[in-house]
Amino acid sequence: VAAGAEISTRCEVRTIAPAGGGYEVGYVVHEAAREGEETATDRLAVHRVHADRVIVAAGALSTTYLLLRNRAALPALSPALGTRFSGNGDLLTFALRCRVPTEGGSVPRELDPFVGPSITSAIRVPDAADGGEGRGFYLEEAGIPVIVAWLLGVLEAPRAVRRARPLVRGMLGTWRGRHRDPAVSAEISALFGDGTHSTAMLPLLGMGRDVPDGTARLVDGGLDVDWRKDGASEPFFARMRATARELARALGGGFADNPSWYLNRLITVHPVGGAPMGATAAQGVVDPFGEVFGHPGLHVLDGAAMPGPVGPNPALTIAAFAERGVEALLEGRSTVERAGSSAARS
């Protein structure tokens, strides 16, 4: 902004098309005054702006969707568009009812996952590239919102139903006018129990180098991602689950999968790929600096350009890639020139 940039919020890009030696970008504006109102967004007025260079950085899902949606206007886009999608090996599991041995038996292990920041430590399992076996991964501890801890307290056991009876009776008594104070605070506290289920559990975040064999395509105007756990990445996830199970056992608890595991679905907070980089247009959508093959001046500088999982949390890798791409863009050289100079330096 200090250098003269204009930042527009509540704007959704719809179209990108070559025009006048650059690109014309079409977008709609979602007015704040219509927040919460049902709106036919396909009928919103399309505004247009022209740019010599366009950087697409909407995230792996939205960038891939935007390019797929404008494929007809960008005919030179690589056939690799929509390929090499990956969840960066993300896998969510749980260590439940963890306990600490004592002379008289055991007591709940106070892990308190809802206190403090998420991910303060990690276990790294090496892969074949650095002395391990198979594809490497990380296990990190996760935090959970307090509201989840409350819900876990309610669902802790069938006893929760019995604990609710005094609260219900008290509320009914107040409603009928029998007494004014149903001691709601104490009874709600009793309803949630002693919290041992929530304090003695630990969400485990796994991530690593799964096989980037997911694909993305347009279906009925929306983005459809086909990425499953039972494909080439199955041995990778099996090894990660076995390690998580061993960790849960070491904490004196039991192991549990995320429920989506049984639906052949995985949860990821680190989607990458979809517009992967490659040495040529046959191998990727963008070059190693993020410029789109066949469309000079159009750049992808986000996680969509990753050709596969990076292993750990990918934010810094993506940021470094984006910075590198911007530096190359500021140099003002073409894709071919940059590729040649990169080869010379290596």
C-alpha positions in Angstrom: 0.0 0.0 0.0 2.8 2.4 0.9 4.2 1.8 -2.6 0.9 2.5 -4.3 -0.7 -0.9 -4.3 -4.5 -1.1 -4.1 -6.0 -3.9 -2.1 -9.6 -4.9 -2.7 -11.5 -7.1 -0.3 -14.7 -9.1 -0.8 -13.8 -9.7 -4.4 -14.0 -13.1 -6.1 -12.1 -13.7 -9.3 -14.2 -15.5 -11.9 -12.2 -15.2 -15.2 -8.6 -14.9 -16.4 -8.0 -14.5 -20.1 -5.2 -13.2 -22.3 -5.8 -9.7 -23.5 -3.6 -6.9 -25.0 -0.3 -8.6 -24.3 -1.3 -9.2 -20.7 -4.4 -10.6 -19.0 -7.9 -9.5 -18.3 -9.2 -10.5 -14.9 -12.9 -10.6 -14.2 -14.3 -10.5 -10.7 -17.5 -10.0 -8.7 -17.9 -8.0 -5.5 -19.7 -9.5 -2.5 -21.2 -6.4 -0.9 -21.1 -6.2 2.9 -24.6 -4.9 3.0 -25.9 -8.2 1.6 -24.1 -10.3 4.2 -26.4 -13.2 5.3 -28.8 -12.7 2.4 -29.4 -15.3 -0.2 -27.7 -14.0 -3.4 -27.6 -15.4 -6.9 -23.9 -14.9 -7.2 -23.9 -15.9 -10.9 -26.0 -12.8 -11.6 -23.6 -10.4 -9.9 -22.0 -7.7 -12.1 -18.6 -8.7 -13.4 -15.9 -6.1 -13.0 -12.8 -6.3 -15.2 -9.2 -5.2 -14.7 -6.2 -5.5 -17.0 -2.7 -6.5 -15.8 0.6 -7.2 -17.5 1.2 -10.0 -15.0 -1.1 -12.0 -12.8 -0.2 -14.0 -9.7 -2.7 -16.6 -8.7 -2.2 -17.5 -5.0 -5.6 -18.7 -3.8 -4.4 -21.9 -2.2 -4.1 -25.4 -3.7 -7.9 -26.0 -4.0 -9.0 -22.6 -5.2 -6.1 -22.0 -7.6 -6.6 -25.3 -9.2 -10.4 -24.6 -9.4 -9.8 -21.2 -11.0 -7.4 -22.5 -13.6 -9.7 -25.4 -14.5 -12.6 -23.1 -14.8 -10.7 -20.9 -17.2 -9.1 -23.7 -19.2 -10.9 -22.7 -22.4 -9.6 -19.1 -22.2 -6.1 -20.4 -21.4 -5.7 -23.1 -24.1 -2.0 -23.7 -23.6 -2.4 -24.9 -20.0 -0.6 -28.2 -19.4 -2.5 -31.5 -19.3 -0.9 -31.8 -15.9 -3.5 -29.4 -14.5 -5.5 -31.1 -11.8 -2.9 -33.8 -11.1 -0.4 -34.6 -8.3 -2.8 -33.6 -5.6 -1.7 -34.6 -2.1 -2.7 -34.0 1.5 0.9 -33.7 2.5 0.5 -37.1 4.3 -1.9 -35.6 6.9 -3.5 -38.1 9.2 -5.4 -37.3 12.4 -5.5 -40.0 15.1 -6.0 -39.9 18.9 -4.5 -41.3 22.1 -7.4 -41.8 24.5 -7.8 -42.3 28.2 -4.1 -42.1 28.8 -2.9 -43.0 32.4 0.1 -42.8 34.6 1.1 -45.9 36.6 1.1 -45.6 40.4 1.8 -47.9 43.3 -1.9 -48.5 43.7 -2.7 -48.8 40.0 -2.9 -45.7 37.8 -4.3 -42.2 37.5 -5.4 -40.2 34.5 -2.5 -38.6 32.6 -3.2 -34.8 32.5 -2.3 -33.9 28.9 -4.8 -31.0 28.6 -4.8 -30.6 24.8 -7.0 -27.6 25.1 -4.4 -25.6 27.0 -1.6 -23.8 25.2 -0.6 -23.7 21.5 -1.0 -26.5 19.1 2.2 -28.4 17.9 5.0 -27.7 20.4 6.9 -30.9 19.7 7.3 -33.5 17.0 8.6 -37.0 16.4 10.3 -37.5 13.1 10.5 -40.9 11.5 13.2 -40.8 8.7 12.6 -42.3 5.3 14.8 -44.2 2.9 16.5 -41.0 1.7 18.2 -40.4 5.1 18.7 -43.8 6.7 15.1 -45.0 7.4 12.7 -47.2 5.5 9.9 -46.3 3.2 8.4 -42.8 3.1 9.2 -40.6 6.2 6.7 -38.7 8.3 6.2 -36.6 11.4 3.9 -37.0 14.4 3.0 -33.8 16.2 0.7 -33.1 19.1 -2.4 -31.1 18.4 -4.6 -28.8 20.5 -8.4 -28.8 20.5 -10.9 -26.0 21.3 -12.3 -26.0 24.8 -15.8 -26.6 23.4 -14.6 -29.9 22.1 -13.4 -30.8 25.5 -16.9 -30.0 26.9 -18.5 -32.2 24.3 -16.1 -35.0 25.1 -17.1 -34.7 28.7 -20.8 -35.1 27.8 -20.1 -38.1 25.6 -17.6 -39.6 28.0 -19.9 -42.5 29.0 -23.6 -43.4 29.4 -23.2 -42.0 32.9 -23.7 -38.6 31.4 -27.4 -39.4 30.9 -27.8 -40.2 34.6 -25.8 -37.1 35.5 -28.3 -35.0 33.5 -31.3 -36.0 35.6 -30.8 -33.5 38.5 -30.3 -30.7 36.0 -33.5 -31.6 34.2 -35.5 -31.9 37.4 -34.2 -28.6 38.7 -35.0 -26.8 35.4 -38.5 -28.3 35.5 -39.0 -27.3 39.1 -38.1 -23.7 38.2 -40.4 -23.7 35.2 -43.3 -25.0 37.4 -42.6 -22.3 40.1 -41.6 -24.7 42.8 -38.3 -22.9 43.5 -36.4 -20.0 42.0 -32.8 -21.3 42.0 -32.2 -24.7 40.5 -28.4 -24.5 41.2 -27.8 -24.7 37.5 -24.0 -24.1 37.8 -23.3 -27.1 40.0 -25.6 -29.4 38.1 -24.1 -28.4 34.7 -20.6 -29.0 36.2 -21.8 -32.4 37.3 -23.2 -33.1 33.9 -19.8 -32.7 32.3 -18.1 -35.0 34.8 -14.6 -34.7 36.1 -13.1 -34.1 32.6 -10.8 -37.1 32.7 -11.7 -38.2 29.2 -10.8 -34.8 27.7 -7.8 -34.0 29.8 -6.3 -37.5 29.3 -6.5 -37.5 25.5 -4.1 -36.3 22.9 -4.9 -35.6 19.2 -1.9 -36.7 17.0 -1.2 -35.0 13.8 0.7 -37.0 11.3 2.1 -35.6 8.1 4.8 -36.6 5.6 5.5 -37.9 2.1 2.4 -39.7 0.9 2.1 -40.5 -2.8 0.7 -37.5 -4.7 -1.6 -39.4 -6.9 -4.8 -37.4 -6.3 -6.6 -35.7 -9.1 -8.9 -32.7 -9.3 -11.6 -31.9 -11.9 -14.7 -29.9 -12.4 -18.0 -31.7 -11.7 -21.3 -29.7 -12.0 -19.3 -26.5 -11.8 -17.5 -27.4 -8.6 -14.1 -28.8 -7.7 -14.1 -32.6 -7.2 -10.9 -34.1 -5.7 -10.3 -37.8 -5.9 -7.8 -38.6 -3.2 -8.0 -41.8 -1.2 -6.1 -43.6 1.5 -6.2 -47.1 0.0 -4.1 -46.4 -3.1 -0.4 -46.2 -3.4 -0.1 -44.4 -0.1 -1.6 -47.2 1.9 1.7 -48.6 3.2 2.7 -45.0 4.2 -0.4 -44.5 6.3 -0.2 -48.0 7.8 3.3 -47.3 9.1 2.2 -43.9 10.5 -0.8 -45.4 12.3 1.4 -48.2 13.8 3.7 -45.5 15.2 0.8 -43.5 16.6 -0.6 -46.6 18.2 2.8 -47.3 19.8 2.9 -43.7 21.1 -0.6 -44.0 22.6 0.5 -47.2 24.3 3.5 -45.5 25.7 1.2 -42.8 27.2 -0.8 -45.5 28.9 -3.8 -45.0 26.6 -5.7 -46.5 23.8 -5.5 -45.7 20.1 -8.4 -44.4 17.9 -8.7 -43.4 14.3 -10.5 -40.4 13.0 -14.0 -41.6 12.1 -13.5 -40.5 8.5 -10.8 -43.2 8.2 -13.6 -45.8 8.1 -15.2 -44.0 5.2 -12.0 -44.2 3.1 -11.5 -40.5 3.5 -8.7 -38.4 5.0 -8.7 -35.0 6.6 -6.0 -32.6 5.5 -5.2 -29.1 6.5 -2.2 -29.0 4.1 -3.5 -29.6 0.5 -0.8 -29.3 -2.1 -0.6 -29.8 -5.8 -3.2 -29.5 -8.6 -1.0 -27.0 -10.6 2.3 -28.7 -10.1 5.7 -27.4 -11.2 7.8 -29.4 -13.7 10.7 -29.1 -16.0 8.4 -29.0 -19.1 4.8 -28.4 -19.9 4.4 -32.2 -20.3 5.5 -32.6 -16.6 3.9 -29.7 -14.9 1.6 -26.6 -15.1 4.3 -24.1 -14.0 8.1 -23.9 -14.3 10.3 -24.1 -11.2 9.7 -20.4 -10.6 5.9 -20.6 -10.8 5.3 -19.1 -14.3 2.7 -21.0 -16.2 4.0 -22.8 -19.3 2.5 -21.4 -22.5 1.2 -18.3 -20.8 4.0 -15.9 -20.0 3.2 -13.4 -17.3 0.7 -15.7 -15.5 2.2 -17.1 -12.3 1.1 -19.6 -9.6 2.8 -18.9 -6.3 1.1 -21.0 -3.7 0.7 -24.6 -2.6 -0.9 -25.7 -5.8 2.5 -25.5 -7.5 4.0 -28.1 -5.2 4.7 -31.3 -7.2 4.2 -33.4 -4.2 4.2 -33.4 -0.4 7.1 -31.6 1.3 7.1 -33.7 4.5 6.7 -31.3 7.5 4.2 -28.5 7.8 4.5 -26.9 4.3 3.9 -23.3 5.1 7.6 -22.2 5.1 8.4 -24.2 2.0 5.5 -22.6 0.1 6.5 -19.1 1.4 10.1 -19.7 0.2 8.9 -20.9 -3.2 6.7 -17.8 -3.5 9.5 -15.4 -2.6 11.8 -17.1 -5.1 9.2 -16.8 -7.8 8.7 -13.1 -7.0 12.4 -12.4 -7.2 12.5 -14.1 -10.7 9.5 -12.1 -11.7 11.2 -8.8 -10.7 14.2 -9.7 -12.8 11.9 -9.6 -15.8 13.3 -12.6 -17.6 11.4 -15.2 -19.6 10.8 -18.7 -18.6 13.4 -20.0 -21.1 16.0 -17.6 -19.9 15.5 -18.4 -16.3 15.6 -22.1 -17.0 18.9 -21.7 -18.8 20.5 -19.6 -16.1 19.3 -22.0 -13.4 20.9 -24.9 -15.3 24.1 -22.9 -15.6 24.2 -22.2 -11.9 23.6 -25.8 -11.0 
